[in-house]
Amino acid sequence: MPFDEHAETASQAKRRRMRFSRSRFGCDACRHHKKKCDETRPVCGRCNALRKVCAYSGPQSGRPAGDTPPVSSALSSPPVPIPSLPSLSNLSPALTSLPDLPIVPRVAVPAPATSTGPPEDAAAALAEYVDDSFLRAFSFATDVAVPPWTPPDATPPGSEFESFWNALIGSAGSDDPRSTDRTLIEYYRLVVSPTILGIEDGPNCASQFYKGVASTATEDDQAAMMHAVLAVSAQHLSNFARAFNNVDKAMSFNEQAAHHRSEALYLLRVSGSVADDNSNEALLPSVTLLLTLSALLKGDPDIIPAFLEQTQMYLDAIKHPSPAPHLPTISAIYSIYRVLQAVASSEQLDLALVFQQHDPHETWLRVADETVERLVGIPREMLVLFGRVNNLVLEWRALDDALARIELRSQASMIQHDLEDEGIWAARWAASDPRISAGLEFFRAALRIMIMRDVIGLPATHPRVERCVGSLLAAIPRVRTGTEIGLIVAAEAQPPRHDAVRAFIRRCQWKGSAPPRIAEAVVQEVWEARAAGRNMDWRSAMVARGSPMVI
């Protein structure tokens, strides 16, 4: 039998279980709600965040007032494998009661100078280091035009990242730079989850899920979730350090992200393929979705299909969906990933597997609508149409039968006509939210380009194709989201429009991924190939680069 460093019996591993033990000397509020208290006096961190009265009536811990207890061994020492994933019976309160956390500013507004010690407000500590370089590092959405990715004359020194990291350590309540896990959790709360969401327009299902997993990760025995959150946070920080030209920190966080991803996968493997109880059914797909996000941040497309397939398996195994909290949100996020992955990799998509209802309750579709609008900036029906047109194009390319091709062309032609007809478009896709309206215009142009170029066979110089490119450029002033779907349209731009399209892509492309400027690189490659007389489209360039998703 080959050697397996993780090989051990379930009973042996269970005795090694890592848990976040409740504090015996916590404040009254934390003890009443059975929450872990950091025992900071006179006001603990949790009460301070919730703006609650903090009182200590229990026995004294023996530490001087104001001292912060040592970081939990679960966060400061190497992770210990756990063979099983326990109940998530406490997940719902943890997710729904999480306070609104401070959001890092998205424009360069430096905070006032602080004292020499760590600032009391974590948000102020972070805001002091938020500048244009921070914005270039991983901002999804901004209406402020930013320069290209870290140009040589504006590359910030690596020491700036060190200052940011030291301030973050202080805000996390740890003075030991080697104890990074608690700091990574704090970073996820303050920076990563707002960055994922892209906009801050109040609480919703997606924000509750992404913000809530940080709280869930610190609950007792939620080690797989903890490692998945830490993997996302560490990879995000690695990309951030890379943007600041701090190679050492970038490599260090990259290694930590790989370690936490491996630990999370090991814990999933030894836990079995299905949840042990009804309330635990939300944990397994949550972990694989976070691992998918960590792979997106790393720019690692090869593992993403496997993560999505495993997520689908967990969702299919759900027997009692009602007791499991946040399953509709998890299913919606999975479906978004599934559609975009299929388009980016030129694969047929089984539309029956996306936005499924696991029970007759209307919550599933309502949450799906809200989540797609929040994360993608379009209605759910438009995202499904995007997947459907992708299927039509791929099927058209594979068909040899003349009548079958006519049938498919007829379907595509009807979709194209309805998208082009202003009256039908206004009646079907009218949106009062300017953000949704701009997103719809982007997808409208992209779908028309896909049909006209791939099915109808119009050349890139055709006036109808050029009008689609013009509609994208006309929508630029209204666009605030990093929607890269525009690359489908931008790739068809003729040379006189290249500069305007390139400037737009540099402003809005997703800057959180390790391989930066994917959209710009794809479009530029298509332009150069066509200038040299070679036939290339955005799809072949995306597949050749292995880009994980078209967003």
N, C-alpha and C positions, 0 to 999 in steps of 0.2 A: 504494500500500500504506500503510495507517495506521501511524503511528509506534508502535513497541513498544520501551519503554525496556529491556526484557529481551532484545531480539533480538540474537542472536550465534550464531556457529557453535559446535558441540559442542567442536571442537578449541580454539577461543579460550577458551571458558569453562573447559575442563579445565585449561588452563595457569594459570587464576586460582584453582585449587582451594585451599580453606582446609583446613588439617589441624592436628591437635594433635600436634606433633612430639614424639618421645620425647626425654627429657632426656639430654644427653651426660654430665652430672655428677650423675646421680641416685644414690640409695643402692643398695647391693648387692641388696636384696630387690626393689625396683622394677625394676631393670635385669634381674634374673633372670626376673621374671614379665612383662617387657616392658610395664610400666605406667608411666604418666607420673608423675614424682616432682616434688613442689614444691621439693625441695632444702633444706627447712628443716632447720637443724642445731641441736641434735644428733639430733633425731628428726623425720623428715618426717611430713607429715600423714597419709599412707596407713598407715605403720607404726604411728603413734599410734592411729589408728582401729581397726586390726586387733590392737593390743596386741602387736606383734612387735618383736624386737630390730632396731634400725636401725643400720647400719654403713656408713661411706663408705671404700671402699678404692681408688676410681678417682681420676682426676686432679681437682685442685681447680678450682672454677669461677672463682676469683678474687674471689668475694664474701666478705665477712666472715662468720664463723660466726654462725648465727642469723638471717641475712638471708633474706627470702623473695624468690624471683625475681619479676620483673615478671609480671603477668597475661598469659597467652597472647594473642597478637594475635587469635586466633580468638574470644576472649571479651571483649576490651577495645576492639576497633575495630568499625566497622560491618560487618555480615555481608556476605560475598561470595558470590554465587550459584554453585552447583555444578550442572553439567548432568546428572550421573549419580550414582546411589546405588550405591556399591561393595559388595563382599561383606560378609556378616555372619558370616563363618566364626568370628570371635572372640566372637560374641554370647553363646553359651551360658556360657563361663567367666565372662564379665563379669556375667551375670545371677545365676548360681548362687553366685559367690564373694563377692558384695557383703556386707559385714559388717552385722550388725544395728545400725541407727543409733539414736541417742537419740531417744526419743519425747517430744514436748512434752506436759506435763501437761494434763489436761482439766478440772481443777478449780482454784479459785483458791488455790494454795499458793505464795506468793511465795518466791523463792529468797533466801538470806541476802545481805546487802549485799556487793558485791564492791569490789575496789580501783578506783582511778580509771582504770586502763588496761583494755583489752578483756579479758574473762575468758578463761582458757585453754580452758575447756570450753564448746563452742558451745551445748550443751543448757542449761547454767547461764545463759548469756547470754540465751537466749530465755526461759527460765522466769521470769526476773526481771520480764518484761513480760507474763506470762500472768495475766490476771485475769478478772473477770466480763465485761469488755468484749471481751477476746480471745475468750472463750467464745461470746459472742453473735455474734461476727463470722463464725465458720465451723465451729462444732462440730457434728458429725453426731450424736454420742451422748453423753448424760450423764444421770445420774439426779438431778442437782441442778436444781431448778426455777430458771430464770433469768427476769428481768423481760422485758417486751416489748422489741422492737427499739429500742435506744438511746433510751429515754424522755428528754424534755427535761431532767429534773432529774438525769440520770445520764450525760449525754453526755460522754465523756472529751475533754479538749483534744487538738488535733492534735499538740501537742508530744510526747505520749506515743508516738505512732507514730514520730516522728523519733528518739526514744531507742531504740526497738526496732530501727529500720532501721540506725542507727549501730552498734548492738551486733552486728547480723547481718553488716554489712560487715567488722567486726573479726574475727568468727568465720570468715569466708570467706577471710581472709588477704589482704585488699586494703584499703589506706588511701586509695584514690581513690574517692570517692562516685560519680564519673561512670562508673566501670568496673563496671557493674551485672550483667553477664551471669554472671560467676562467682558473684556473690552470689545471683542468681536460682537457679542450680543448687543452691547450698547450701540455700536456702530450700525448694526442692522436696524435697530429701533429708530435711530435718529436720521440716518442717511439712506440706507438701502431701500427700505420699504417706501419712503416718499419718492425715491428715484424710480422704482418699479412702476408706481402708479402714474407718475408723470404729471398729474395735475392735482390740485388740492381744492376740491369743491365740496368738502363735507364727507361725513361717513357714508359708507356703502358696503355692499357684500364683499367686494374685492379688497377694499382697504381693511375691513375687519379680519379677513383671512390672512393677508400678508403681515399685518401688524400683530395679529394674534398668535402666529406661530412662534414668535419670539418669546411670548409669555408661556405658551405651552411647552416650549423646549426646556424651560427651567423648572417644570413640574417634576414631581417624583417619577423616576423610571421612564422618562421620555427621552432616552438617550439617542435613539435613531433620529428623532426629530431634531434634537440638539445638534447632532453632527451635521445634519443636512443644512440647518440654519448657519452653522459655523462655516460650512463649505461655501455657501453663497456669499457670506460676509467677507471671508478671506479672499475669495477670488475677486470680489468687487474692489477690495483694498489693493490687491495686487495690480489690477488695472489702473487704479488711482495712482499708486506709487510709480508705475511705469510712465504715466502721463507726466509726472513730476521728475522724470529722469532719475529716480532713485532705484537703481538696478538691484541693489542688495535687498531692500525691503520688498521689491516686486517679486524677486525669486523666493524670498522667505515666505511671503503670504501665498504664493503659488504652491509651494510645497505643503503648507498647512491645508490649503483647500483640497489638494489631492489626498492628504491623510484623512481629513474628515469625510470626504466622499467615500473613500474605501471603507471607513468604519461604519458609515450609515448603510452601505450596501451589505456588509457582513451581518449587521444586526437584522436587516431585512431577511437575509438568507436563512439565518438560524431561527427566525421567528415563524417561518412557514409561509405558505402562499396565501392563506386566508386569515382573517381576524379571529381571535378566540371568542369574542362576544360582540353583540350588536353595536355597542357604543364605541368599539375600537375600530369600526370599519372605515372611519374617516382618516385615521392616522396613516395607514399604509399608502394610499394614493397621494396624501399630502407630502410624504417624504419623497416619493419619486418625482412629483412635480417640482419640488425644491431642487432636487438633483438635476432635473432638466434645466432649470434656471441657472444653476451653477455651470452647466456645460455650455449654455448660451453665452454666459459672461466670459468663459474661457475661450469661446470660439471653437468648440470641439463638436463638430457636427456628426461624427461617426457613432457616438454613443446615444445621441438623442432619440433615434428611432427605437432603440431597445428600452430606454426609459419610458417612452410613450406606450409601447406595447405592454410593459409591465403595469403601467397605470391603468390601461384598459382592462387587463386581467383582474386587477383589484376591484375595479368598478363593476365588472361582470359578476364578480363573486358576492356582491352585496345581496344579502337576503332580507334585511330589515332596514331599509333606508331611513325611515322616519326618525328613529332614535339617534342616528348619527348626525351631529351638527356639521354644518358647512359642506355637506356633500353636494348640494346643487352648485355652489361656487366652485368646488373642486372639479366637478364634471364640466362646468363651463370653461374654466381655464384650460383643462385638458383638451377640450374641443377646439379652442382657439389655436393652441399649439399644433393640433393635428392638421387643421386646414392649412396653416401657413407652412408647416413642414412638407406637406404633400406638394404644394405649389413650388416651393423652393427646390425640391428634389425631383421635380417632374414625375410624380407618381400619381396613379389613380387613387382617388379617395372614396372610401365607402361612406357615403353621406348618412347612412343609417346608424353609423357609430358615433356621430357627433350630436351634441345637445340632446342626449337621450333623457327620457323621463323614467326614473326607476320606480315611480309610483304615480297614481293618477292625480296627485296634488298639483295645483297650478303653480306652486312655488318654483318648480324647476325651470319653467320657461321664463317666468318673471325675473328670476335671478340670472338666467342666461342672458336675457336682454340687457339687464343692468351691467353685467360684467363685461360684455363685449363693448358696449358703449364706453365704459370706463377705460378699458385697457387698449382698445383698438380705435375707438373714435368713430364707429359706424354702427348702424343697427345690426342685429344678429342676422336678419334676412339677407342683408348685403354680403356678409361674410360667407353665408351658405351659397349664395349665387356665385361668389368668387370661386368656391370649390367646385361648383357645378360647371362653370365655364372652363376651368382647368381640366376637368374630366373630358369635356367635349373636344377640346383642342388635342389632348393626348390620344383620344379614341380616333379622331379624324386622321391623325398622322399614321395610325396603325392599320387603317382600313384600306383594302384593295377593291372591294365590291363597289361598283359605281352607284347602284341604287342606295346602298347603305350610306355612302358618302353624301348623296343628295339629301337623304333624310336628316343626317347630322347637320348639314349646311343649312337646311331649313330651320332647324331648332336654333342654331346660332344666329341666323339672320333675323329671326323674330326677336331674340334677346337684344341684338344690336339695334334694331329699329326702335324698340321700346326705350332703350337708353338714349337714343339720339333725339327722339320726339320730346320736345320741351313740355308739351301739355301732359303727356303721360308721365314724364319724369316728375313734374311738379305735383301731380295728383298722387303718385305712388310714394315718392321719397322726400316730400316736404319735411323740413326739420327746423324747429324754432331755435335750437341751440346752434350758434355759429360754428362751434367746434365740430359738431356732428355734420353740419352742412358742408364744411370744408372737406372733411374726411370722405363724405359721399361723392363729392366732385372728383376727388383723387381716384377712388375706386371706379367711378363711372368712366373716367378716361382710360384707366388701366384695362378694364374689361373690353371696352371698344377697341383698344389697340390689339389685345389678344385675339379678338374675333377677326378684325380686318386684316391683320398681318398673317395670322396662322391658318385661318379657315377660308376667308374670302380671297386672300392672296394679294392684297394691295401692296404696292411698294412703299418704302418709307417716305418717298418724295410725293406721294399722292396727296392732293389737297385735303382729303378727309382725315388722313393721318396727321398732317401738319396742324389741322384745326384742333385735334386732341392735344397735341403738344402745347399749342397756344392756350388752351383752356387750363392746363396745368400751371403755366407761367402766370396767367391772370389770377389764379387762386393763391399765389404765393403770399401776398400781403395778409391773407386771412388765416394762414396756417401757423399753428403754434405747437403742433405735435410732431414728433420725430418719425412720421410715417414714411417708410422707405418704399412703399408700394409705388411711389412715383418713379422709381427706377425703370419700371416697365414702360412708362411713357417717355422718360428722359432718354432712354437708349435710342429712341427713334428721332430725336432732335437732329436737325440739320446744322452744319457748321456755324451759320450766323447766330444760332441760339445757344451754342455750347457754353459760352461764358455765363450767361444768365442761369442756365440749368445747373452748371457746376457750382455756382455760388449758392444756389438754393440747397443743393444736396449737402454742401459743407455745413450749412446752418442747421439742417434738420435731421441728418442721419444719426442713427444711434451710436453714441460714443462710449457706451459701456462695455462693448465687447473687446476682448484682448487684441484681435486683429482689427485695427481701426480702419475707418473709411471704406468699409466693404462696398457700400452702394456706389460711392464715387469710383472705386477701382473697377467695378463691374461695368459701369457705364463707359468709363474711359477705354476699357479694353474693347468694347463693342465699337466705339467710334474709331479707334485706331485700326481695327480689323477691316472695317468697311472702307476706310480711307485707303487701305492697302489692297482693296479689291477682293477681300475674303468675305464670305458670307457667314456672319455670326449674329446671334440674337442674345438678349439678356438671359434667357433660360439656359443656353449652353454655357455661357460665361459663369453663371451662378453654380451650375452643377460642377463645372471644372474646378472652381475654387472651393467647393465643398461648403459654401455658406449655409449655416444652419436654418435660417428662416428668412422669408421676405418681409421683415419688419424691423 
